[in-house]
Amino acid sequence: MAKSPLSGKDSTLQYKLTEFIANWWQTFVLIAVLLILGFGGAVSYQAFERQKEKQAQNKLYVLHKEMQNETIALEKSDQTETAANQKGKKNKLTAKNKTPAKPTKTPQMLAKDYGSILKKYVTFIRKYENRKASYMAAIEAASLAAKYNDDHRAESILKMVINRPSKNDLFWALLNGQYAGILIHDNKCAEAIPVLNSIVNNSAYSFFRSHALLRLGACYIETKNYNRAQDALVRVQTDFPQSVAARFEAPILKRLILLRQGQKS
């Protein structure tokens, strides 16, 4: 995201803003993975009654396990490499007595680590384009791409399915919520605003609406539309007064509006 002109103590509020809006997409992959792991239980046999859907779910579970196994293998490899480096540089720590930070993940690293698996996910999404399993696959694959800072690929994966479910479908909310989060992560607040508004205007899922309003307010702050930002944050507190967003997060963002406008609280 673009750097704020704030400095010193006020920079803490800017950090909170970035934290609120940049990592929201992670919420949706967690829900999707829980649904994938629910195969064979109530989720599979109640929500996905048709046989073809069950078959798609079964194949997705296998694909998910393949990705999981690859992740475990990569983590073990990283641990081995880190241990070897620490042994070789035992007396060469930094001035703060800390080991060097891990390198930032890049799209090139994504291609190296998960390139073949991502291709399988894309093929799966195309093959089962009208199945809920394809929505789950898109959420998981897009999340992986975002973790490697390949927001362009994450966006393109979600675009494959984002318009398929109806607005009354849970997956509509999941896909649009994750898409908005990744747009923000990609420093595209202006593009995320209409997506967030579509979630806010959908009364079917109040959990998503409260968090969408919060991110909407944050995006309006980033685009310097402070009046609309204030309106969105007041709405969070009015419509969802007992939520964490209303009680803790909205007040911080409202304070940031005052600071951006050069006013005193």
C-alpha positions as protocol buffer text, in pm:
chain_id: "A"
residue {
  index: 1
  type: MET
  ca { x: 0 y: 0 z: 0 }
}
residue {
  index: 2
  type: ALA
  ca { x: 109 y: 361 z: -48 }
}
residue {
  index: 3
  type: LYS
  ca { x: 311 y: 503 z: 238 }
}
residue {
  index: 4
  type: SER
  ca { x: 140 y: 751 z: 467 }
}
residue {
  index: 5
  type: PRO
  ca { x: 280 y: 1098 z: 539 }
}
residue {
  index: 6
  type: LEU
  ca { x: 228 y: 1024 z: 910 }
}
residue {
  index: 7
  type: SER
  ca { x: 531 y: 979 z: 1129 }
}
residue {
  index: 8
  type: GLY
  ca { x: 622 y: 911 z: 1490 }
}
residue {
  index: 9
  type: LYS
  ca { x: 340 y: 805 z: 1721 }
}
residue {
  index: 10
  type: ASP
  ca { x: 82 y: 865 z: 1449 }
}
residue {
  index: 11
  type: SER
  ca { x: 249 y: 603 z: 1230 }
}
residue {
  index: 12
  type: THR
  ca { x: 104 y: 338 z: 1462 }
}
residue {
  index: 13
  type: LEU
  ca { x: -242 y: 427 z: 1335 }
}
residue {
  index: 14
  type: GLN
  ca { x: -121 y: 397 z: 978 }
}
residue {
  index: 15
  type: TYR
  ca { x: 13 y: 51 z: 1061 }
}
residue {
  index: 16
  type: LYS
  ca { x: -329 y: -42 z: 1198 }
}
residue {
  index: 17
  type: LEU
  ca { x: -493 y: 81 z: 878 }
}
residue {
  index: 18
  type: THR
  ca { x: -262 y: -131 z: 664 }
}
residue {
  index: 19
  type: GLU
  ca { x: -316 y: -432 z: 891 }
}
residue {
  index: 20
  type: PHE
  ca { x: -696 y: -399 z: 877 }
}
residue {
  index: 21
  type: ILE
  ca { x: -731 y: -381 z: 503 }
}
residue {
  index: 22
  type: ALA
  ca { x: -435 y: -564 z: 354 }
}
residue {
  index: 23
  type: ASN
  ca { x: -476 y: -906 z: 512 }
}
residue {
  index: 24
  type: TRP
  ca { x: -853 y: -949 z: 502 }
}
residue {
  index: 25
  type: TRP
  ca { x: -833 y: -1207 z: 224 }
}
residue {
  index: 26
  type: GLN
  ca { x: -682 y: -1457 z: 469 }
}
residue {
  index: 27
  type: THR
  ca { x: -1019 y: -1488 z: 645 }
}
residue {
  index: 28
  type: PHE
  ca { x: -1178 y: -1638 z: 337 }
}
residue {
  index: 29
  type: VAL
  ca { x: -921 y: -1904 z: 264 }
}
residue {
  index: 30
  type: LEU
  ca { x: -956 y: -2027 z: 622 }
}
residue {
  index: 31
  type: ILE
  ca { x: -1330 y: -2073 z: 573 }
}
residue {
  index: 32
  type: ALA
  ca { x: -1277 y: -2245 z: 238 }
}
residue {
  index: 33
  type: VAL
  ca { x: -1019 y: -2487 z: 381 }
}
residue {
  index: 34
  type: LEU
  ca { x: -1256 y: -2575 z: 664 }
}
residue {
  index: 35
  type: LEU
  ca { x: -1521 y: -2656 z: 405 }
}
residue {
  index: 36
  type: ILE
  ca { x: -1276 y: -2870 z: 209 }
}
residue {
  index: 37
  type: LEU
  ca { x: -1176 y: -3062 z: 521 }
}
residue {
  index: 38
  type: GLY
  ca { x: -1544 y: -3105 z: 598 }
}
residue {
  index: 39
  type: PHE
  ca { x: -1578 y: -3347 z: 309 }
}
residue {
  index: 40
  type: GLY
  ca { x: -1726 y: -3671 z: 431 }
}
residue {
  index: 41
  type: GLY
  ca { x: -1917 y: -3495 z: 710 }
}
residue {
  index: 42
  type: ALA
  ca { x: -2232 y: -3288 z: 731 }
}
residue {
  index: 43
  type: VAL
  ca { x: -2104 y: -3027 z: 484 }
}
residue {
  index: 44
  type: SER
  ca { x: -2060 y: -3281 z: 209 }
}
residue {
  index: 45
  type: TYR
  ca { x: -2384 y: -3470 z: 251 }
}
residue {
  index: 46
  type: GLN
  ca { x: -2619 y: -3187 z: 335 }
}
residue {
  index: 47
  type: ALA
  ca { x: -2498 y: -2885 z: 137 }
}
residue {
  index: 48
  type: PHE
  ca { x: -2368 y: -3079 z: -163 }
}
residue {
  index: 49
  type: GLU
  ca { x: -2630 y: -3346 z: -225 }
}
residue {
  index: 50
  type: ARG
  ca { x: -2577 y: -3412 z: -590 }
}
residue {
  index: 51
  type: GLN
  ca { x: -2346 y: -3696 z: -676 }
}
residue {
  index: 52
  type: LYS
  ca { x: -2137 y: -3494 z: -920 }
}
residue {
  index: 53
  type: GLU
  ca { x: -2076 y: -3234 z: -652 }
}
residue {
  index: 54
  type: LYS
  ca { x: -1963 y: -3505 z: -413 }
}
residue {
  index: 55
  type: GLN
  ca { x: -1723 y: -3637 z: -673 }
}
residue {
  index: 56
  type: ALA
  ca { x: -1581 y: -3292 z: -732 }
}
residue {
  index: 57
  type: GLN
  ca { x: -1542 y: -3242 z: -356 }
}
residue {
  index: 58
  type: ASN
  ca { x: -1357 y: -3570 z: -328 }
}
residue {
  index: 59
  type: LYS
  ca { x: -1112 y: -3474 z: -604 }
}
residue {
  index: 60
  type: LEU
  ca { x: -1060 y: -3132 z: -450 }
}
residue {
  index: 61
  type: TYR
  ca { x: -977 y: -3291 z: -117 }
}
residue {
  index: 62
  type: VAL
  ca { x: -706 y: -3499 z: -286 }
}
residue {
  index: 63
  type: LEU
  ca { x: -570 y: -3187 z: -454 }
}
residue {
  index: 64
  type: HIS
  ca { x: -575 y: -3000 z: -124 }
}
residue {
  index: 65
  type: LYS
  ca { x: -378 y: -3278 z: 44 }
}
residue {
  index: 66
  type: GLU
  ca { x: -122 y: -3267 z: -237 }
}
residue {
  index: 67
  type: MET
  ca { x: -72 y: -2896 z: -176 }
}
residue {
  index: 68
  type: GLN
  ca { x: -54 y: -2955 z: 198 }
}
residue {
  index: 69
  type: ASN
  ca { x: 214 y: -3223 z: 155 }
}
residue {
  index: 70
  type: GLU
  ca { x: 415 y: -2990 z: -68 }
}
residue {
  index: 71
  type: THR
  ca { x: 390 y: -2718 z: 197 }
}
residue {
  index: 72
  type: ILE
  ca { x: 518 y: -2956 z: 465 }
}
residue {
  index: 73
  type: ALA
  ca { x: 809 y: -3060 z: 243 }
}
residue {
  index: 74
  type: LEU
  ca { x: 902 y: -2697 z: 173 }
}
residue {
  index: 75
  type: GLU
  ca { x: 887 y: -2610 z: 543 }
}
residue {
  index: 76
  type: LYS
  ca { x: 1116 y: -2899 z: 630 }
}
residue {
  index: 77
  type: SER
  ca { x: 1359 y: -2791 z: 358 }
}
residue {
  index: 78
  type: ASP
  ca { x: 1355 y: -2434 z: 490 }
}
residue {
  index: 79
  type: GLN
  ca { x: 1420 y: -2553 z: 844 }
}
residue {
  index: 80
  type: THR
  ca { x: 1713 y: -2764 z: 731 }
}
residue {
  index: 81
  type: GLU
  ca { x: 1862 y: -2475 z: 535 }
}
residue {
  index: 82
  type: THR
  ca { x: 1810 y: -2233 z: 824 }
}
residue {
  index: 83
  type: ALA
  ca { x: 1978 y: -2470 z: 1069 }
}
residue {
  index: 84
  type: ALA
  ca { x: 2275 y: -2509 z: 836 }
}
residue {
  index: 85
  type: ASN
  ca { x: 2309 y: -2134 z: 793 }
}
residue {
  index: 86
  type: GLN
  ca { x: 2289 y: -2072 z: 1166 }
}
residue {
  index: 87
  type: LYS
  ca { x: 2557 y: -2331 z: 1230 }
}
residue {
  index: 88
  type: GLY
  ca { x: 2786 y: -2175 z: 974 }
}
residue {
  index: 89
  type: LYS
  ca { x: 2724 y: -1823 z: 1101 }
}
residue {
  index: 90
  type: LYS
  ca { x: 2704 y: -1892 z: 1471 }
}
residue {
  index: 91
  type: ASN
  ca { x: 2925 y: -1600 z: 1558 }
}
residue {
  index: 92
  type: LYS
  ca { x: 2813 y: -1368 z: 1281 }
}
residue {
  index: 93
  type: LEU
  ca { x: 2476 y: -1245 z: 1404 }
}
residue {
  index: 94
  type: THR
  ca { x: 2354 y: -895 z: 1334 }
}
residue {
  index: 95
  type: ALA
  ca { x: 2417 y: -601 z: 1563 }
}
residue {
  index: 96
  type: LYS
  ca { x: 2084 y: -665 z: 1734 }
}
residue {
  index: 97
  type: ASN
  ca { x: 2178 y: -1028 z: 1791 }
}
residue {
  index: 98
  type: LYS
  ca { x: 1913 y: -1150 z: 1554 }
}
residue {
  index: 99
  type: THR
  ca { x: 1930 y: -1384 z: 1258 }
}
residue {
  index: 100
  type: PRO
  ca { x: 1860 y: -1224 z: 918 }
}
residue {
  index: 101
  type: ALA
  ca { x: 1494 y: -1200 z: 820 }
}
residue {
  index: 102
  type: LYS
  ca { x: 1352 y: -1447 z: 571 }
}
residue {
  index: 103
  type: PRO
  ca { x: 1343 y: -1316 z: 213 }
}
residue {
  index: 104
  type: THR
  ca { x: 1013 y: -1176 z: 88 }
}
residue {
  index: 105
  type: LYS
  ca { x: 820 y: -1429 z: -115 }
}
residue {
  index: 106
  type: THR
  ca { x: 794 y: -1343 z: -484 }
}
residue {
  index: 107
  type: PRO
  ca { x: 593 y: -1462 z: -786 }
}
residue {
  index: 108
  type: GLN
  ca { x: 911 y: -1627 z: -912 }
}
residue {
  index: 109
  type: MET
  ca { x: 935 y: -1827 z: -590 }
}
residue {
  index: 110
  type: LEU
  ca { x: 569 y: -1924 z: -630 }
}
residue {
  index: 111
  type: ALA
  ca { x: 636 y: -2068 z: -975 }
}
residue {
  index: 112
  type: LYS
  ca { x: 928 y: -2265 z: -836 }
}
residue {
  index: 113
  type: ASP
  ca { x: 754 y: -2394 z: -522 }
}
residue {
  index: 114
  type: TYR
  ca { x: 398 y: -2453 z: -641 }
}
residue {
  index: 115
  type: GLY
  ca { x: 392 y: -2401 z: -1018 }
}
residue {
  index: 116
  type: SER
  ca { x: 273 y: -2751 z: -1110 }
}
residue {
  index: 117
  type: ILE
  ca { x: 12 y: -2766 z: -832 }
}
residue {
  index: 118
  type: LEU
  ca { x: -131 y: -2426 z: -926 }
}
residue {
  index: 119
  type: LYS
  ca { x: -175 y: -2551 z: -1282 }
}
residue {
  index: 120
  type: LYS
  ca { x: -372 y: -2845 z: -1146 }
}
residue {
  index: 121
  type: TYR
  ca { x: -593 y: -2608 z: -949 }
}
residue {
  index: 122
  type: VAL
  ca { x: -665 y: -2396 z: -1257 }
}
residue {
  index: 123
  type: THR
  ca { x: -748 y: -2709 z: -1457 }
}
residue {
  index: 124
  type: PHE
  ca { x: -978 y: -2825 z: -1178 }
}
residue {
  index: 125
  type: ILE
  ca { x: -1156 y: -2488 z: -1163 }
}
residue {
  index: 126
  type: ARG
  ca { x: -1221 y: -2497 z: -1537 }
}
residue {
  index: 127
  type: LYS
  ca { x: -1338 y: -2859 z: -1533 }
}
residue {
  index: 128
  type: TYR
  ca { x: -1586 y: -2808 z: -1249 }
}
residue {
  index: 129
  type: GLU
  ca { x: -1675 y: -2450 z: -1332 }
}
residue {
  index: 130
  type: ASN
  ca { x: -2030 y: -2459 z: -1196 }
}
residue {
  index: 131
  type: ARG
  ca { x: -1956 y: -2660 z: -884 }
}
residue {
  index: 132
  type: LYS
  ca { x: -1903 y: -2524 z: -535 }
}
residue {
  index: 133
  type: ALA
  ca { x: -1582 y: -2724 z: -530 }
}
residue {
  index: 134
  type: SER
  ca { x: -1444 y: -2492 z: -797 }
}
residue {
  index: 135
  type: TYR
  ca { x: -1518 y: -2191 z: -577 }
}
residue {
  index: 136
  type: MET
  ca { x: -1327 y: -2349 z: -289 }
}
residue {
  index: 137
  type: ALA
  ca { x: -1038 y: -2431 z: -520 }
}
residue {
  index: 138
  type: ALA
  ca { x: -1024 y: -2073 z: -648 }
}
residue {
  index: 139
  type: ILE
  ca { x: -1018 y: -1931 z: -295 }
}
residue {
  index: 140
  type: GLU
  ca { x: -737 y: -2162 z: -188 }
}
residue {
  index: 141
  type: ALA
  ca { x: -528 y: -2112 z: -503 }
}
residue {
  index: 142
  type: ALA
  ca { x: -573 y: -1733 z: -494 }
}
residue {
  index: 143
  type: SER
  ca { x: -467 y: -1728 z: -131 }
}
residue {
  index: 144
  type: LEU
  ca { x: -149 y: -1917 z: -213 }
}
residue {
  index: 145
  type: ALA
  ca { x: -68 y: -1669 z: -490 }
}
residue {
  index: 146
  type: ALA
  ca { x: -131 y: -1374 z: -257 }
}
residue {
  index: 147
  type: LYS
  ca { x: 105 y: -1518 z: 6 }
}
residue {
  index: 148
  type: TYR
  ca { x: 376 y: -1501 z: -258 }
}
residue {
  index: 149
  type: ASN
  ca { x: 278 y: -1144 z: -346 }
}
residue {
  index: 150
  type: ASP
  ca { x: 151 y: -1252 z: -687 }
}
residue {
  index: 151
  type: ASP
  ca { x: -167 y: -1048 z: -662 }
}
residue {
  index: 152
  type: HIS
  ca { x: -214 y: -1041 z: -1038 }
}
residue {
  index: 153
  type: ARG
  ca { x: -238 y: -1419 z: -1050 }
}
residue {
  index: 154
  type: ALA
  ca { x: -464 y: -1427 z: -745 }
}
residue {
  index: 155
  type: GLU
  ca { x: -701 y: -1178 z: -907 }
}
residue {
  index: 156
  type: SER
  ca { x: -709 y: -1371 z: -1236 }
}
residue {
  index: 157
  type: ILE
  ca { x: -791 y: -1697 z: -1054 }
}
residue {
  index: 158
  type: LEU
  ca { x: -1080 y: -1540 z: -865 }
}
residue {
  index: 159
  type: LYS
  ca { x: -1213 y: -1377 z: -1184 }
}
residue {
  index: 160
  type: MET
  ca { x: -1264 y: -1726 z: -1325 }
}
residue {
  index: 161
  type: VAL
  ca { x: -1547 y: -1792 z: -1079 }
}
residue {
  index: 162
  type: ILE
  ca { x: -1647 y: -1471 z: -905 }
}
residue {
  index: 163
  type: ASN
  ca { x: -1964 y: -1411 z: -1110 }
}
residue {
  index: 164
  type: ARG
  ca { x: -2093 y: -1768 z: -1100 }
}
residue {
  index: 165
  type: PRO
  ca { x: -2268 y: -1805 z: -763 }
}
residue {
  index: 166
  type: SER
  ca { x: -2588 y: -1614 z: -688 }
}
residue {
  index: 167
  type: LYS
  ca { x: -2579 y: -1331 z: -436 }
}
residue {
  index: 168
  type: ASN
  ca { x: -2767 y: -1549 z: -188 }
}
residue {
  index: 169
  type: ASP
  ca { x: -2492 y: -1810 z: -200 }
}
residue {
  index: 170
  type: LEU
  ca { x: -2230 y: -1813 z: 77 }
}
residue {
  index: 171
  type: PHE
  ca { x: -1962 y: -1852 z: -189 }
}
residue {
  index: 172
  type: TRP
  ca { x: -2062 y: -1522 z: -349 }
}
residue {
  index: 173
  type: ALA
  ca { x: -1969 y: -1351 z: -23 }
}
residue {
  index: 174
  type: LEU
  ca { x: -1651 y: -1556 z: 19 }
}
residue {
  index: 175
  type: LEU
  ca { x: -1527 y: -1492 z: -333 }
}
residue {
  index: 176
  type: ASN
  ca { x: -1609 y: -1121 z: -339 }
}
residue {
  index: 177
  type: GLY
  ca { x: -1466 y: -1070 z: 8 }
}
residue {
  index: 178
  type: GLN
  ca { x: -1140 y: -1235 z: -85 }
}
residue {
  index: 179
  type: TYR
  ca { x: -1127 y: -1053 z: -419 }
}
residue {
  index: 180
  type: ALA
  ca { x: -1170 y: -716 z: -244 }
}
residue {
  index: 181
  type: GLY
  ca { x: -899 y: -808 z: 7 }
}
residue {
  index: 182
  type: ILE
  ca { x: -652 y: -900 z: -265 }
}
residue {
  index: 183
  type: LEU
  ca { x: -727 y: -583 z: -463 }
}
residue {
  index: 184
  type: ILE
  ca { x: -641 y: -386 z: -150 }
}
residue {
  index: 185
  type: HIS
  ca { x: -330 y: -596 z: -95 }
}
residue {
  index: 186
  type: ASP
  ca { x: -238 y: -503 z: -454 }
}
residue {
  index: 187
  type: ASN
  ca { x: -275 y: -132 z: -370 }
}
residue {
  index: 188
  type: LYS
  ca { x: -601 y: -102 z: -567 }
}
residue {
  index: 189
  type: CYS
  ca { x: -835 y: 53 z: -313 }
}
residue {
  index: 190
  type: ALA
  ca { x: -1030 y: 240 z: -582 }
}
residue {
  index: 191
  type: GLU
  ca { x: -1114 y: -91 z: -753 }
}
residue {
  index: 192
  type: ALA
  ca { x: -1196 y: -259 z: -424 }
}
residue {
  index: 193
  type: ILE
  ca { x: -1456 y: 3 z: -323 }
}
residue {
  index: 194
  type: PRO
  ca { x: -1738 y: -114 z: -560 }
}
residue {
  index: 195
  type: VAL
  ca { x: -1674 y: -476 z: -462 }
}
residue {
  index: 196
  type: LEU
  ca { x: -1697 y: -386 z: -94 }
}
residue {
  index: 197
  type: ASN
  ca { x: -2013 y: -185 z: -160 }
}
residue {
  index: 198
  type: SER
  ca { x: -2173 y: -488 z: -323 }
}
residue {
  index: 199
  type: ILE
  ca { x: -2105 y: -690 z: -5 }
}
residue {
  index: 200
  type: VAL
  ca { x: -2233 y: -411 z: 219 }
}
residue {
  index: 201
  type: ASN
  ca { x: -2555 y: -390 z: 17 }
}
residue {
  index: 202
  type: ASN
  ca { x: -2616 y: -765 z: 45 }
}
residue {
  index: 203
  type: SER
  ca { x: -2809 y: -827 z: 366 }
}
residue {
  index: 204
  type: ALA
  ca { x: -2765 y: -1206 z: 353 }
}
residue {
  index: 205
  type: TYR
  ca { x: -2439 y: -1225 z: 551 }
}
residue {
  index: 206
  type: SER
  ca { x: -2406 y: -977 z: 837 }
}
residue {
  index: 207
  type: PHE
  ca { x: -2061 y: -1106 z: 938 }
}
residue {
  index: 208
  type: PHE
  ca { x: -1921 y: -1007 z: 601 }
}
residue {
  index: 209
  type: ARG
  ca { x: -2110 y: -677 z: 597 }
}
residue {
  index: 210
  type: SER
  ca { x: -1957 y: -547 z: 921 }
}
residue {
  index: 211
  type: HIS
  ca { x: -1604 y: -625 z: 809 }
}
residue {
  index: 212
  type: ALA
  ca { x: -1673 y: -500 z: 456 }
}
residue {
  index: 213
  type: LEU
  ca { x: -1790 y: -167 z: 599 }
}
residue {
  index: 214
  type: LEU
  ca { x: -1472 y: -138 z: 801 }
}
residue {
  index: 215
  type: ARG
  ca { x: -1252 y: -204 z: 496 }
}
residue {
  index: 216
  type: LEU
  ca { x: -1470 y: 28 z: 291 }
}
residue {
  index: 217
  type: GLY
  ca { x: -1401 y: 305 z: 541 }
}
residue {
  index: 218
  type: ALA
  ca { x: -1030 y: 226 z: 530 }
}
residue {
  index: 219
  type: CYS
  ca { x: -1028 y: 235 z: 150 }
}
residue {
  index: 220
  type: TYR
  ca { x: -1203 y: 571 z: 149 }
}
residue {
  index: 221
  type: ILE
  ca { x: -931 y: 697 z: 383 }
}
residue {
  index: 222
  type: GLU
  ca { x: -664 y: 576 z: 142 }
}
residue {
  index: 223
  type: THR
  ca { x: -842 y: 746 z: -150 }
}
residue {
  index: 224
  type: LYS
  ca { x: -881 y: 1063 z: 61 }
}
residue {
  index: 225
  type: ASN
  ca { x: -1261 y: 1056 z: 57 }
}
residue {
  index: 226
  type: TYR
  ca { x: -1289 y: 1129 z: 425 }
}
residue {
  index: 227
  type: ASN
  ca { x: -1661 y: 1208 z: 438 }
}
residue {
  index: 228
  type: ARG
  ca { x: -1751 y: 869 z: 294 }
}
residue {
  index: 229
  type: ALA
  ca { x: -1495 y: 703 z: 518 }
}
residue {
  index: 230
  type: GLN
  ca { x: -1662 y: 862 z: 820 }
}
residue {
  index: 231
  type: ASP
  ca { x: -2006 y: 750 z: 699 }
}
residue {
  index: 232
  type: ALA
  ca { x: -1891 y: 390 z: 657 }
}
residue {
  index: 233
  type: LEU
  ca { x: -1731 y: 377 z: 1002 }
}
residue {
  index: 234
  type: VAL
  ca { x: -2035 y: 533 z: 1171 }
}
residue {
  index: 235
  type: ARG
  ca { x: -2246 y: 271 z: 998 }
}
residue {
  index: 236
  type: VAL
  ca { x: -2027 y: -5 z: 1140 }
}
residue {
  index: 237
  type: GLN
  ca { x: -2085 y: 130 z: 1489 }
}
residue {
  index: 238
  type: THR
  ca { x: -2459 y: 185 z: 1434 }
}
residue {
  index: 239
  type: ASP
  ca { x: -2548 y: -140 z: 1257 }
}
residue {
  index: 240
  type: PHE
  ca { x: -2306 y: -371 z: 1442 }
}
residue {
  index: 241
  type: PRO
  ca { x: -2248 y: -201 z: 1781 }
}
residue {
  index: 242
  type: GLN
  ca { x: -2127 y: -515 z: 1960 }
}
residue {
  index: 243
  type: SER
  ca { x: -1880 y: -624 z: 1693 }
}
residue {
  index: 244
  type: VAL
  ca { x: -1502 y: -602 z: 1732 }
}
residue {
  index: 245
  type: ALA
  ca { x: -1501 y: -383 z: 1422 }
}
residue {
  index: 246
  type: ALA
  ca { x: -1733 y: -129 z: 1587 }
}
residue {
  index: 247
  type: ARG
  ca { x: -1585 y: -133 z: 1937 }
}
residue {
  index: 248
  type: PHE
  ca { x: -1214 y: -135 z: 1865 }
}
residue {
  index: 249
  type: GLU
  ca { x: -1121 y: -96 z: 1499 }
}
residue {
  index: 250
  type: ALA
  ca { x: -1360 y: 176 z: 1376 }
}
residue {
  index: 251
  type: PRO
  ca { x: -1256 y: 424 z: 1650 }
}
residue {
  index: 252
  type: ILE
  ca { x: -891 y: 386 z: 1549 }
}
residue {
  index: 253
  type: LEU
  ca { x: -971 y: 457 z: 1185 }
}
residue {
  index: 254
  type: LYS
  ca { x: -1187 y: 755 z: 1282 }
}
residue {
  index: 255
  type: ARG
  ca { x: -890 y: 893 z: 1473 }
}
residue {
  index: 256
  type: LEU
  ca { x: -679 y: 845 z: 1163 }
}
residue {
  index: 257
  type: ILE
  ca { x: -930 y: 1051 z: 960 }
}
residue {
  index: 258
  type: LEU
  ca { x: -885 y: 1341 z: 1201 }
}
residue {
  index: 259
  type: LEU
  ca { x: -509 y: 1313 z: 1176 }
}
residue {
  index: 260
  type: ARG
  ca { x: -521 y: 1302 z: 797 }
}
residue {
  index: 261
  type: GLN
  ca { x: -740 y: 1610 z: 795 }
}
residue {
  index: 262
  type: GLY
  ca { x: -505 y: 1789 z: 1031 }
}
residue {
  index: 263
  type: GLN
  ca { x: -768 y: 1825 z: 1303 }
}
residue {
  index: 264
  type: LYS
  ca { x: -741 y: 1770 z: 1676 }
}
residue {
  index: 265
  type: SER
  ca { x: -932 y: 1484 z: 1837 }
}
